[in-house]
Amino acid sequence: MDRPRVYFVGAGPGDPGLITRRGAQLLRRADCIIYDGLVNPAILDDCLLKAERICVRKRTGDRPFTQDQINQIIVQKARQYPCVVRLKGGDPGIFGRAAEEIQACLKADIRYEIVPGVTAATAAAQCAGFFLTDREYSSQVIFVTGQEAPDKEQSAIDWDLLAQFNGTIVFYMGMGRLDRITQTLIEKGKDAKTPAIVIQHASLPAQRLAQGSLETIAQICCQTNLQPPAIVVIGPAAVYRKETDWFTKRPLFGKTVLITRDARGNRALAERISELGGRPIPLDAIAVVDLTDTPESKAIVPKIKQFDWVIFTSGHGIACTIDLLRKQNCDLRAFGSCQIACIGEETARRLNDFGLRADFVPSEYVSNVLADELAHYTNLKGKKILLLRSAIAPEDLPDRLKSHGALVEQVHVYTVQPTDPQISADQDIIQLIQSSQVDWITFTSSSTVQSFLNRIGADILRQNRVKIASIGPITSRRLQENGLKVAVEARPHITEGLIEAIVNYHD
């Protein structure tokens, strides 16, 4: 039986974490993604690199594609690729014109599947701290479009019904006609004092809201410069309550954090910042280069079990080592009876992901402490130690281990190199910093510092009010050598410690 070729997927209200599990799975499989302008680009981060991406913007005042053209693109790409995702903001079935696109598929005899999403109305209300339905205030809700088809001779909206409706009314795409909407409801008999809330950028760190009544909300939105995309909620339930506002109480809400790791590390750090309410901006400053195909790496595999200790100083080292074993048709038995030390809990957790437990983790996650505490834990004199790590790692760890009598061998299973400058993206970041839209910049290694300095420069940080967060003393020292002030340093020296240091700064 043939699989569907087109998947109509709801992207949710904006937060990448609010796409459904099924939707995320399909994005990772898709050969082509056709997405709307309201879709958060971060949702596309996990798509296949080879996947064709087509933005068919559908925003007020910005329509490079007509609906007929979008229909044609869907059919064309479905005939070209085995898996096409039509990614729509919110839920495809709520004012998403999915019915028209599905009809185009039916006419072309193209199989399809619909994957519902979290619609903007429910997300907007709950992120603003209230509910569309409430036993005390409202037992019913109506969804209404704020933009009917322009060729309609007569409105399909029953304004008389809405005026008498005692539940919650939600207008999608209503900002451009907010004054007309509110005035019409009042003219039809709805109480002008009826509560009203407008939520902009619902579920995102940039979320803002305006609260008023039916007669005042349009003016308040104008005064506060609230603009689309936004959801308009009218009714007795539409009351902002500070005590139930969980969304803006998150510790990093309203803070923009520029992160400078490798692509994978940036994604993980971005997720954590988003969870805490912040807006992460990734700058992939470095790239991890696998060195497991070198003669040196290949030769070490049969000899690993001869060592007393294997030491990992990063998650990258662990991942590359496991990959090395697989390439040599080996598994975890290659470690034999040797013990394993990790520089920190974060690295130890990464080791555990592959089914191995760290025998030793130091109290402080720096090289010298690792060496000294390991020497206190066990007599290192004459012990054979294997370091599987980066080619650019400093020599302080092997030197310290040797001072305790250990016999140390290093094998470089990966290296780190600066990424090539991306002129357009770098200019965007410079503009954000200069316009005071970046609150923090994080550095997780001296490599990320050097790459940032090469691409962006130090002057822009000196001249603007951007606070710097460093993961540890080596990184801090590199920053200070370039005349940059470190506002916070992680303790412990891991990414979670980095986040905690930023959060504590604002407490």
N, C-alpha and C positions, 0 to 999 in steps of 0.2 A: 504493500500500500504506500502510495506516495505521501511524503511529508508535506505539510503546508510550506509554501514558499514565502509568504508574507505574514509577518507577525505584527499586529497592531498592539503596541506596548505602551501602557501608561507610565510616564516617567515620575509621577508624583508631583508634589507642589514646588519642589526646588531643591530641598536637602537631598544629596545623593543617597543618603542612608534610607530614604523613604521609598525607593523603588522596590517593587516586590522581588522576592527571591527568584521567581520564574523569569521576571523581566531581566534581571541581572544575568541569569544564565544565558538567555537568548542574545544579549548584547555581546557576551564573550564568544558566541558562536557565529555572529552575523558576518556575512560577506559585504553587506552594504547597510548603512544606517541612514535613513531619511528622517531628519528631525526638525522640529519647529524652533523658532527663535527664542521661545520662553524656556526651552530645556536648558538646564544648568550644564555647561560644557564639562564640568567635573564628572558627570555621570558617564561620559564617554572615555574616561581614563583607562578603563579595563577592557576596552574593545580591542580586537585584533589590529595590530599595526597595519596589516595589509588591507583592512576593511575600507571600502570607499565610504566617505562621509559627505552627505549632501544636506546643507542647511536650507530649508525652504521657509524663510522668515515669514511669520504671520503675526505681525504686530501692527497696532494702529499707526497709520502713516508710513508704514514700511512694508510693502508687498511686492517684492520682485517676482513672485510666482502667483499666478491665479490658481484657483482650486482645480480647474481643468488641467492646467499644466502639472500640478502635483499628482493628479490622478494618472496622467500619462507617464510621469517619471516612475511611479510605483509599478505600473504594468511593465514598462521597459526594463527596469532593474530586476523584476521578478522573472523575466524571461532570460536574463543574463546570468543571474546568480541563484544558487540553491537556497540561500537563506537571507531574506531581506527583512529588516526591522523598520517599521514605521513608528518612530518614537514621538509620542505626543505628550505635552505637558498635562499634569493631573491625571484624569481618567479619560480614555478615548471616547467613552460614551456620554460624557457630560460636556456639551457644547464644543466638541472636538471635531465635528464634521466627519467622523469616522464612517457614518452610514454612506456618505457619498463615495468615499474611497473604497469601501467594501463593494459597493455596486459596480465600480470600475473593475475590481478583481473578478466579480461574478461574470460580467460580460466577457472578460478575457479568459474565462475558464481557469482562473488561478486560485489554488487552495489558500486558505488563510486561517489564522487563529487570533483570538482576541485575549489579551492579557490585561485585566483591569488594573488601575492604579489608584493611589490615594488622591482623591479630588481636592482641589484647592480650598473649597469652602470649609470642610471639616478640619483640615490642617490649620487654616488661618484662625479659626475660632479657638481651637485648642492651644495653639501657640500664643494666643493673646490671653489665655487664662479663663475662657468661658466655653460653654457648649451651645450648639445650635438648638438642642432640645434639653429641657430642664423640667423636672416634675413641678417645680415651683412657678416657673415663668412661661414655659412653652412646650406643648405636646405635639407640635407639628411644624414642618419646615417646607418652604418652597424655594426651588432654584429657578432663577429667571435670567435670561440673557439681556445684557445691556446694549447689545448690538444686533438688531434684527437685519435681515437681508435688505439691502437698499432698494430693491425693486418691488418690495411688498407695497401693494396699494393700501392695505389696511393692516394695522398692527394686530398680531396674533396674541399679544399680551392682554389679559383681562384685568385692566386697571381697576375696575370696580370691585372685582374679587379681591385684589391685593389690598385695596384701601380698607376693606372690611375684615381682612384676614388678621386673626389675633395671635398667630404664631410668629415664627422667624422667617424673614424674607432675605434671601441671598441673591445679590446681583453679581454675575460674572461680567467682566469686560464693560463695566458701567462707569468708569472714571471719566471718560470723555463726554458723558451725558448725565453726570451726577446731578447737576442743577435742574435739568429737565425732569429727571426721574423723581427727585424729591418734590418738586413743584406739582407735578402731575398727581402724585399720591395725596398731597395736601388738598389739591383742588377736588379730588374725588372723595374727600371726606376723612382721610386718615389724620389722626391727631398730630399736630405739628410738633408736639413735645415727645413723640415716640423716640426712644433711644436709637442711636445709629453709630456704628463703628466702621471705619475703613482701615483695612490692614494691607500694608504694602510689603512686598517681598516676603510673604509668609514662609516661615520655617527656615529662613536664611539669616546669617548674622547681621544683615542690613535691614532686618525687619523693623518697621515703624508703624505706628497707628495714630489715628485721630479719632477722638470721641466727641460726640455732640448729640444733637437731636435732629429730627427730620428737617427742621427749618434752618438749622445752623451748620450742618455737617459739610455742605458744599463750600461754604465760606471758610470754614476751619481748614479744610484740605487745601484750599487756595493759599491761605495765609502760611501754612506750614510746608507748602510746596510738595505735598504728596502727589505722586504721579503713578501711572500704570507701570508694571502690573500690580493690581490691587483688587481686593475683594470687598464689596460693600455689604454690610449686614445691618438689617433693620428689624426692630422688634424688641419686646421686653427682655429677652435674653442677652441682647447686645449691650452689655454693661461691663466695662473694664473694672476688675477688682484687683487691687494691688496684692492682696493676700494670696490669690490664686495664680498670680503671674509667675510661673516657674521658668518660662523661657528666657526672660531678660535678667533673671537672677543668677544665671549660670556665670561662673567666675570670669570668663573671658568674653562675655557678650559685649559687642561693640568694639573689640580690639582686633586689629589686623596684624597678622604675624607673617613675616617673610621668612621662609624656610629654605635652607641651602644645601640639602643633602643630595644624594643620588636619587634617581626617579623612584625606586622602590622605597627607600627610606623616607622620601618626601610624602609618599602616599600614606604610609603608616602614621607619620607625625601629623599630617593634615587631618586624618580621621580623628585623632585624639584632640586636636585643637578645636575641630568642629563640634565634637561631643561637649566641650566646655563652653560652647557658644561663640568662639572666635572665628574670624575669617582667615583661613590660611591661603597664602600666595606662594606656590612652589617655584623655586628657581633651581633647576637641576644643574648644580654647580660642578658636580663631579660625576664620573662614570666608572663603574666597576668593570674591569677587564679580566676575564678568566684566563688563568695561566696553567690550567690543568693538562694541556696538551704538550707541555714542554718535556724534554727528556728528563730533566731534574724531577718533575712532579711524577712522571710515570715510574721512575726508578725507585721512588720511596715507598710505593704501595706494598711490595712484598716484605719490606724491612720495618714497617710500622710496629709490629708486635715485638720487635727486638728492644724497643725503648721502654724505660720505666715510666716515663710521663710524656703525655702529649698536652701541649698548651695551646689554647685558642684565645685570641685577643679580640675577636669580632665575630658577629654572625655571618659576615661574608666569608670568612675563613672556614667556618663550619660548612656552609652550603657548598662552597667550591670543593671542599674535601670529600663530602658525600658524593658530589658529582664525579669527582676523580675516581672514587671507588667503583661507581657504576660503570664508568667508561672502561675500567679494567676488569669488568665482570666479577667484582668483589662486593661484599656487603660488610656489615658492622663487625663480622668476625675477624676482619683484618686488624682490628685493634688488639686482639688477643687478650692478655691479662694486664696490659698497660693501663695506668690510671690517667685520668683526664682532669686538667685544671682549666677554669675559665676566668677571665679577668673580672667579670661581674655577673650579677643576677640576670641581666638582659641576655647576655651571651649564653649563660647556662640554660635559660628558657628556650633559646633557639636550639641548643644541643638536645634538649629534651624533646623538641618537636620531631627529631629524627630517631627517637627511641634510646638515647643515651643519657646517663645521669652524670653530672659533674661530681668528681670526688672532692674537689677543693675550689672554693671561691674566697678571695681575700675580703677583709673588712672594708677596705677602701679600694676603689676600682682604678688604680694606677699601677704602672709597671713595676716601680721599685717596691711598692708595698706587696704586690703579688709575689715577687721574688723573695723578699725578706720573710714574709709570713709562711710561704711554702717551705723555706729553709727551716723555720721554726716547727712546722707541722711534721716534717720528715727530714732526715739527714740527706742532704743533696750531694755529699762528697762521693764522687765516682758514679753518680746516677746519670743515665743517658736520657736526655730531654730533647723532644722534637717540637719545634715551633712551626706551625702551619699558619702562615700569615701573609700580610701584604709585602710586596717588594719595596715599598717606600717607608715601611715602618722604621722608627728610630732604633738605634742599637742599645739603648739603655737597659732593656729587659734581658737580652742575652748576656750583656756585660755583667749585669748584677747577678744573674744565675751562675755565671762562671766564677765570680768572686766568692760564691759559696761552695765551690768545688765541683759544680755540675759540668757534665760533658754535653755541650749544646750543639745541635744541628738545626739549621733553618731551611725550610723549603717554602718558596713563594708560590702560593696557589692562586693568587690574584694580585692585581695592582689597581691603583686608583689614579685616574688622570683627569685633568680639567676638561670640561665639555667645551665645544666650540661656541664662541659668542653667537647669540641669536639677536641680531641688531634690533629687530622690531620688538621682541619681547623685552630685551634689556632697556630699550627706550621707554617702554610702558612702565617698567619698574622704577626707573629714574623719575618719571613724571609722578608716579604715586608717592614716592618719597618726598619729592620737592613740594608737592601739594599737601603735605602733612597727613597723608592717608595710610601711612604705615606706622604702627606703634612700636613693633618689635621686629628684630631680625635675629635669627638663631644660627649659631655655628656649632657644628658637631665634631669638627676636626680642623687641624691646621690646613689640611688640603682644601676644605671648603672656604676657609679664610682666603687662601692664596688665589683660588679660582675667582672668588667674588671681587677681590682687589684687581685682578687682571681684567675682568669684564666691566665692572661698574666703577671701581676706584674707591679710595678711602675718603676723599674730600666730601662726597655727597653725604656720608654719615656724620662727618665732623660738622658740616654746615647745617644739618637738619636735626630735628628732635626725634631721632630714632634710638630707642633703647636697645642695647646689645645683650643677648643672653649667650653664654658660653657653656659648653658641656664639661670643661675641665681645665686644669692648670696649664697644660701644654697649649691648648687652643687659646686660652686667655693670654698667655705670654706672646703668641704670634700676633694677636690683636693689639696688644699694648705696644709691641715693637713698631707698629704702624700708626701709633698715635691715637688709637681708638680706646675709649673708655668702656669697660665692661660693667654693665649695671647689675647683673646677677650671674652667678656661676652655679651650675648644677651640683647638688649633693644629695644622693650619690651621683657619680658621673655617668649617668645614663639618660636616655631621652625622657623617661618619666620624671627623673630628677630635674631635668631642664624645664619641663612643663610646670612642675611644682614650684620651682623657683620664680617663674613668671607670675603664677597665681598668687604666691605669698607676697610678692611685691605690691600687689593691688589690694591685699587684705588690710 
